[in-house]
Amino acid sequence: MKIIVDGDACPGISIIQRIAKENNLELIVYCDIHHIINLEYGEVKVVESGFQSVDMYVVNLCKSNDVVISQDYGVAAICLGKKANVINPKGYLYTNDNIDKMLEERHLSQKIRRGGGRTQNAKKRTAEDDLRLEKSLKRVVECNIKE
């Protein structure tokens, strides 16, 4: 099991890093050349800049029981199909039970925006989001280590 992070938009990296280190897990953070990420533990892989370039690396690297952290629903859906565990940077778990609804909502929001409408902005990150990420990641790691 390894932890793979879509680092282009991932707050909470210090939490992820700490849990990976505590559990002696491989940590790989992918980002494009426009992002600078420094880690005390783990590896940063910088990839070419381009539409979904980081997403493709994350999807191609993940395997069954890996933990993927991404806020991209498309990445989450593909990684779930590969039997990986997927967590949003705010600590919400993506599952086979909720991913279809999320993809549908994303599609509807895109349709509204293309038609000139407005959709709700993402809420600011809170301390509760950090706590939820920590709890969710610890739970997923513990469950996978026991298996």
N, C-alpha and C positions, 0 to 999 in steps of 0.2 A: 504494500500500500504506500502510495505517495500522495502528497498534497500538491495540486497544480492550481495556480492562481492566474486568472486573467487580470494582469496588473495594469492595464490601461485605465481602468476606473475601479480601483479597489481600496477604499478606506479600510482601516482595521488591519493593515498588514502587520503591525507590531504584535497584535493578538495572535494572528495566524502563525507568525514566526516563533513566538514563545511556545505555543502548543506543539508545533512540529519539533522543536528542540527538546521539550520535556519528554516527548515520546520517541525521540530518535528516529523521526520520519524524514524521508527525503522531501525537500520543499523546492519546487521550481516555480518561479514567477516569470511569466512571459509579458513583455511590453514591446512597443515599437520604438523606433529611434527618437521619437519626440518626447519620451518619458524617461526620467532618470529615477531609478529606484536603487537604494543602497540597503543591503541586508547584512545583519550580523550573523545570521544563520540561513543557509539555503543558497540557492543559485538563481541568478537573474539571467534570463536569456533574452537578448535584444534581437528582434526580428525586423525585417524590412517594413517600411511604412506602406500601407495600402489597405484597401477596403477589406475588412475582416481578416487581415493577415494574422493577427494574434489569435483570433478565434479559431482559425484553421489549425494552428500549432497546438492549441489546447485540446481540441477535438481529436486530432490525430495521435496525440501522446497518451490520452487517458485510456485506462483499461478497467476491467471489472474490479470493484472494491476501492479504486482510487477515490480521493476526495477532490472535487473540482469546486473552486470558488469563482463565481461569475455572476454578473447581474444581467447577462444576455440570455433571454429565454430560448433563443435558437440553439445556442451552445448547450444550455441546460437540457433541452429535449434530446439532442444527439448523444450527449454524455449519459443520460439516463438510459437510452437505448443500448449503450455499451455496458450497462450495469454498474456505472460509477455512482457515487453519492455526490449530489450537487447542492451547494449552499449559496444563497445570496449573500453579498457582503453585509447585509443588515441582519443576517442570521436565520433567515427563513429557508426552510428546506424545500427544494423542488422535488416533487414526487410524480410518479406516473398518474396519480389521482388528481393532481392540480395543474400539471403543465399544459394540458389542452386548453383549459379555461384561460390561462395566462396568455397563451399564444393567440387565442381568439380575441381577447381584450386588446392586445397589442395591435392586431390587424385592424380592429374597429377604430382605435385611436389614430392609426396612420391614415385611415380612410377619411376621418373627420378633418385631420390636419391638411390633407391633400385638397379637400374641398373648401379650404379657407377657414375652417373652424378652429377652435382652441380646445385644448385638453388640459387637465390638471398637471401642474409641475410636480416634480418629485419633492418630497418633504426633506428638510434638513436632517442630517445625521444627528442622533441623540446618544446620550450615555446608555439608554436602554437598548439601542441598536448594538452597541459594543458588547453589552452584557449578553444579549441574545446570540450574537455571533460566537462569543466564547463558549456559552453553554451548548449550542448546537454542534459546534466543531468538536468539543470534548466528547459529547455523547456519540457522535458518529465515529470518532477515532476509537473510543473505548469499545463500542460494539464490534468494529472490524478487527480489533486486536484480539478479542475473545474468540473470533471465528477460526 
